[in-house]
Amino acid sequence: MFLQPNCVWAYIGDQKSSGTLLRTRDYRGSSWEAQQHHDSDEAEKSLFRSELLKKHQQRPTEKKSHCCSDCGKILNSSPDLKIHKRIHTGEKPYGCDQCGKSFSQLKTLKSHQRIHTGEKPFGCDQCEKSFIWLQTLKTHQRIHTGEKPYGCDQCEKSFTQLNNLIVHQRTHTGEKPYSCDQCGKSFSTSSYLTIHQRIHTGEKSFEKPYRCDQCGKSFVTSSSLTKHQRTHTGEKPYNCKQCGKTFSQSFSLISHQRTHTGEKPYRCDQCGKSFVTSSSLTIHQRTHTGEKPYSCDQCDKRYSSKRSLIKHQKKHT
């Protein structure tokens, strides 16, 4: 474009508009009549800018139509807003025909139905274990990579799952958010509360509803059953980076790693002796208390540790 002398071109607009070219003239040094034309041009430009501003201010109104009136959250579309509003209304229009459980989104229902069908579409390429949900697979894969992205700022302990960190932090804060509605007793985890509530429901406190289909042994929690089943499958997903030794349980790996670091975090408050594991400390403390909880059913002799009892029982066989 050719620009005449004393002519300035201005671009008005934003990234989303096509923009407008305004032609203005520099009348500096010209006649009074020319100044009048200049004032008229300025007034016209001002009016034009005002019209553009009005149009610009109207744009956010479209976004506001996807704004949640309850919490102010902005959604990308009206369907997204409709789904989001169910958080506030509690609406769950998608019901499972197997168990009656309801969900606010269709995709959540489809994921849930895999519990009934047994479908596990997300497979681990390290150990061939499969999972119902992608997030569960990602969490599982940290067993192989050793990644523990959730660190405690109180003791530097780290975890593979955020939930495990939250539970751990309660050992520092003393928080017990799960309260029994029958007696008011509080617990740090929901599983401890569930076990406790069996006292009130009539279930025997020692009832173990999770049964191993290999040997018939039963457990209080599903996670305990999962750990036990590794004794049958031989699975040892926890790997020591120092020596390559593998373990079936994470706490066994942690205890083993202390043989490399020399750490002995469990200290006896009676004599100051330190130990690698809490169970070793417990057994040791019985030398001070005199406690011998393990008794032989053949001769009634008692021992402070299960290992000592097993060694003794071999004499009877």
C-alpha positions as CSV (number, residue, x, y, z in Angstrom):
1,M,0.0,0.0,0.0
2,F,1.3,3.5,-1.0
3,L,1.1,6.1,1.8
4,Q,0.9,9.7,0.9
5,P,3.0,12.3,2.8
6,N,1.6,13.4,6.1
7,C,-0.6,10.4,6.3
8,V,-0.6,7.9,9.2
9,W,-2.4,4.5,9.1
10,A,-3.6,3.0,12.4
11,Y,-4.7,-0.6,13.0
12,I,-7.5,-1.1,15.5
13,G,-8.6,-4.5,16.6
14,D,-7.6,-7.6,18.6
15,Q,-6.3,-11.0,17.8
16,K,-9.7,-12.4,17.1
17,S,-11.1,-9.6,14.9
18,S,-10.1,-8.8,11.4
19,G,-9.0,-5.3,12.4
20,T,-9.8,-2.0,10.8
21,L,-7.5,0.5,9.1
22,L,-8.1,4.1,10.1
23,R,-6.6,6.8,7.9
24,T,-5.8,10.1,9.7
25,R,-4.1,13.1,8.5
26,D,-1.5,15.3,10.1
27,Y,-2.7,18.8,9.9
28,R,0.1,20.3,11.9
29,G,1.1,23.6,10.4
30,S,-2.0,23.9,8.1
31,S,-4.9,26.3,8.1
32,W,-7.7,26.8,10.7
33,E,-10.1,25.2,8.2
34,A,-7.9,22.1,8.1
35,Q,-7.9,22.0,11.9
36,Q,-11.7,21.8,11.8
37,H,-11.5,18.8,9.5
38,H,-9.0,17.3,11.9
39,D,-11.4,17.8,14.9
40,S,-14.1,16.2,12.8
41,D,-11.9,13.2,11.9
42,E,-10.9,12.8,15.6
43,A,-14.6,12.8,16.6
44,E,-15.4,10.1,14.0
45,K,-12.4,8.0,15.1
46,S,-13.6,8.3,18.7
47,L,-17.1,7.2,17.8
48,F,-15.6,4.2,15.8
49,R,-13.4,3.2,18.7
50,S,-16.5,3.3,21.0
51,E,-18.4,1.0,18.6
52,L,-15.5,-1.5,18.6
53,L,-15.3,-1.4,22.4
54,K,-19.0,-2.2,22.6
55,K,-18.5,-5.2,20.3
56,H,-15.5,-6.4,22.3
57,Q,-17.4,-6.1,25.5
58,Q,-20.2,-8.3,24.1
59,R,-17.8,-11.2,23.4
60,P,-17.3,-12.4,27.0
61,T,-21.1,-12.7,27.3
62,E,-20.9,-15.9,25.3
63,K,-18.4,-17.4,27.7
64,K,-20.6,-16.3,30.6
65,S,-23.4,-18.5,29.2
66,H,-21.1,-21.4,30.0
67,C,-20.4,-20.1,33.5
68,C,-21.6,-22.1,36.5
69,S,-24.0,-20.0,38.6
70,D,-23.2,-22.0,41.7
71,C,-19.4,-21.8,41.8
72,G,-18.4,-19.5,39.0
73,K,-16.5,-22.1,37.0
74,I,-16.2,-21.5,33.3
75,L,-16.9,-24.5,31.0
76,N,-16.0,-24.9,27.3
77,S,-19.5,-25.7,26.1
78,S,-23.1,-26.0,27.3
79,P,-22.9,-29.9,27.5
80,D,-19.9,-29.5,29.7
81,L,-21.7,-27.0,31.9
82,K,-24.7,-29.4,32.1
83,I,-22.5,-32.3,33.3
84,H,-20.6,-30.0,35.8
85,K,-23.9,-28.8,37.3
86,R,-24.6,-32.3,38.5
87,I,-21.9,-31.8,41.1
88,H,-24.2,-29.3,42.7
89,T,-27.5,-30.9,42.1
90,G,-26.4,-34.4,42.9
91,E,-28.1,-35.7,39.8
92,K,-26.8,-39.1,38.7
93,P,-28.8,-40.2,35.6
94,Y,-26.7,-43.2,34.6
95,G,-27.5,-46.3,36.6
96,C,-25.7,-49.6,36.6
97,D,-28.1,-52.5,35.8
98,Q,-25.9,-54.9,37.8
99,C,-25.8,-53.2,41.2
100,G,-27.9,-50.1,41.0
101,K,-25.1,-47.7,41.6
102,S,-25.6,-44.4,39.8
103,F,-23.2,-41.9,38.1
104,S,-23.2,-38.4,36.8
105,Q,-21.4,-39.2,33.6
106,L,-21.8,-42.0,31.1
107,K,-18.1,-42.6,30.8
108,T,-17.9,-43.1,34.6
109,L,-20.7,-45.7,34.4
110,K,-18.8,-47.6,31.6
111,S,-15.6,-47.7,33.6
112,H,-17.6,-48.9,36.7
113,Q,-19.2,-51.8,34.6
114,R,-15.8,-53.3,34.1
115,I,-16.0,-54.4,37.8
116,H,-18.9,-56.7,36.9
117,T,-17.6,-57.8,33.5
118,G,-14.0,-58.4,34.7
119,E,-12.7,-56.5,31.7
120,K,-9.2,-55.1,32.3
121,P,-8.1,-53.3,29.2
122,F,-5.0,-51.6,30.6
123,G,-2.1,-54.0,30.7
124,C,1.4,-53.5,32.2
125,D,4.2,-54.2,29.8
126,Q,6.6,-55.1,32.6
127,C,4.7,-57.9,34.4
128,E,1.6,-58.6,32.3
129,K,-0.7,-57.5,35.1
130,S,-3.9,-55.8,33.9
131,F,-6.2,-53.2,35.3
132,I,-9.7,-51.8,35.0
133,W,-8.6,-48.2,35.0
134,L,-5.7,-46.4,33.2
135,Q,-4.8,-44.4,36.4
136,T,-4.5,-47.7,38.3
137,L,-2.0,-48.9,35.7
138,K,0.0,-45.7,35.9
139,T,0.2,-46.0,39.7
140,H,1.1,-49.7,39.4
141,Q,4.0,-49.0,37.0
142,R,5.7,-46.9,39.7
143,I,6.5,-50.3,41.4
144,H,8.7,-51.1,38.4
145,T,10.2,-47.6,37.9
146,G,10.6,-46.9,41.6
147,E,9.1,-43.5,41.2
148,K,7.6,-42.0,44.4
149,P,6.4,-38.5,43.4
150,Y,4.6,-37.8,46.7
151,G,7.0,-36.7,49.4
152,C,6.3,-36.0,53.1
153,D,7.6,-32.6,54.1
154,Q,7.9,-33.7,57.7
155,C,10.1,-36.8,57.5
156,E,11.1,-37.0,53.8
157,K,9.4,-40.3,53.3
158,S,7.9,-40.6,49.8
159,F,5.0,-42.6,48.3
160,T,3.8,-43.9,44.9
161,Q,0.2,-42.7,45.6
162,L,-1.1,-39.4,46.9
163,N,-3.6,-41.2,49.1
164,N,-0.8,-43.1,50.9
165,L,1.0,-39.8,51.6
166,I,-2.2,-38.3,53.0
167,V,-2.7,-41.3,55.3
168,H,1.0,-41.2,56.3
169,Q,0.8,-37.4,57.2
170,R,-1.8,-38.2,59.8
171,T,0.9,-39.9,61.9
172,H,2.5,-36.4,62.2
173,T,-0.7,-34.4,62.6
174,G,-2.6,-36.9,64.7
175,E,-5.7,-36.4,62.5
176,K,-8.3,-39.1,62.7
177,P,-11.1,-38.0,60.2
178,Y,-13.1,-41.3,60.2
179,S,-15.5,-41.3,63.2
180,C,-17.8,-44.1,64.3
181,D,-21.4,-42.9,64.4
182,Q,-22.2,-45.4,67.1
183,C,-19.6,-44.7,69.8
184,G,-17.7,-41.6,68.5
185,K,-14.3,-43.4,68.3
186,S,-12.1,-42.0,65.5
187,F,-9.6,-43.6,63.1
188,S,-6.9,-42.4,60.7
189,T,-8.2,-44.6,57.8
190,S,-11.6,-45.7,56.5
191,S,-10.5,-49.4,56.6
192,Y,-9.7,-49.2,60.3
193,L,-13.2,-47.7,60.9
194,T,-14.8,-50.5,58.8
195,I,-13.1,-53.1,60.9
196,H,-14.1,-51.4,64.1
197,Q,-17.8,-51.0,63.1
198,R,-18.1,-54.8,63.0
199,I,-18.3,-54.6,66.8
200,H,-21.6,-52.7,66.5
201,T,-23.0,-54.5,63.5
202,G,-22.8,-57.9,65.1
203,E,-20.1,-59.2,62.8
204,K,-17.3,-60.8,64.8
205,S,-14.3,-58.6,65.1
206,F,-12.1,-61.4,63.8
207,E,-14.3,-62.0,60.7
208,K,-12.2,-62.0,57.5
209,P,-14.3,-61.6,54.4
210,Y,-11.6,-61.7,51.8
211,R,-10.7,-65.3,51.0
212,C,-7.9,-66.7,49.0
213,D,-9.2,-69.1,46.3
214,Q,-5.9,-71.0,46.3
215,C,-5.6,-72.0,49.9
216,G,-8.7,-70.8,51.6
217,K,-7.0,-68.4,53.9
218,S,-9.0,-65.3,54.8
219,F,-8.1,-61.7,55.4
220,V,-9.6,-58.6,56.9
221,T,-8.8,-56.3,53.9
222,S,-8.6,-56.8,50.2
223,S,-5.1,-55.4,50.1
224,S,-3.9,-58.0,52.6
225,L,-5.4,-60.7,50.3
226,T,-3.5,-59.2,47.3
227,K,-0.2,-59.3,49.2
228,H,-0.9,-62.9,50.3
229,Q,-1.7,-64.1,46.8
230,R,1.8,-63.3,45.8
231,T,3.0,-66.2,47.9
232,H,1.2,-68.4,45.3
233,T,2.0,-66.5,42.1
234,G,5.6,-65.9,43.1
235,E,5.2,-62.3,42.0
236,K,7.9,-59.9,43.5
237,P,7.2,-56.5,42.0
238,Y,9.4,-54.5,44.4
239,N,13.0,-54.3,43.2
240,C,16.1,-53.1,45.0
241,K,18.1,-50.7,42.8
242,Q,21.3,-51.4,44.7
243,C,21.6,-55.2,44.4
244,G,18.7,-56.2,42.2
245,K,17.0,-58.3,44.9
246,T,13.2,-58.5,44.5
247,F,10.4,-58.6,47.1
248,S,6.7,-59.4,47.2
249,Q,5.9,-56.5,49.6
250,S,7.0,-52.9,49.7
251,F,7.8,-52.9,53.4
252,S,10.2,-55.9,52.8
253,L,12.0,-53.8,50.2
254,I,12.2,-50.8,52.5
255,S,13.6,-53.0,55.3
256,H,16.1,-54.6,52.9
257,Q,17.3,-51.2,51.6
258,R,18.5,-50.3,55.2
259,T,21.1,-53.1,54.9
260,H,22.7,-50.9,52.3
261,T,22.2,-47.5,54.0
262,G,22.9,-48.8,57.6
263,E,19.8,-47.0,58.8
264,K,18.2,-48.3,62.0
265,P,15.3,-46.0,62.7
266,Y,13.6,-48.0,65.5
267,R,15.3,-47.3,68.9
268,C,14.5,-48.9,72.3
269,D,13.7,-46.2,74.9
270,Q,14.9,-48.6,77.6
271,C,18.5,-49.3,76.5
272,G,19.0,-47.2,73.4
273,K,19.6,-50.2,71.1
274,S,18.4,-49.5,67.5
275,F,16.8,-51.8,64.9
276,V,16.1,-52.0,61.2
277,T,12.4,-52.9,61.6
278,S,9.7,-52.1,64.1
279,S,8.9,-55.8,64.6
280,S,12.5,-56.4,65.7
281,L,12.2,-53.6,68.2
282,T,8.9,-55.1,69.5
283,I,10.6,-58.5,70.0
284,H,13.6,-56.8,71.7
285,Q,11.4,-54.8,74.1
286,R,10.0,-58.1,75.5
287,T,13.4,-58.7,77.0
288,H,12.6,-55.7,79.2
289,T,8.9,-56.4,79.8
290,G,9.2,-60.2,80.2
291,E,6.3,-60.6,77.8
292,K,6.1,-64.0,76.1
293,P,3.0,-64.1,74.0
294,Y,3.8,-67.3,72.0
295,S,3.0,-70.6,73.8
296,C,3.6,-74.2,72.7
297,D,0.4,-76.3,72.5
298,Q,2.4,-79.4,73.3
299,C,4.1,-78.4,76.6
300,D,2.9,-74.9,77.4
301,K,6.3,-73.4,77.2
302,R,6.3,-69.7,76.2
303,Y,8.4,-67.5,74.0
304,S,8.9,-63.9,73.1
305,S,9.0,-64.4,69.4
306,K,7.2,-66.6,66.9
307,R,10.5,-67.7,65.4
308,S,11.6,-69.0,68.8
309,L,8.4,-70.9,69.2
310,I,8.7,-72.6,65.8
311,K,12.2,-73.6,66.5
312,H,11.1,-75.1,69.8
313,Q,8.1,-77.0,68.2
314,K,10.5,-78.9,66.0
315,K,11.6,-80.8,69.1
316,H,8.1,-82.3,69.4
317,T,8.0,-83.5,65.8
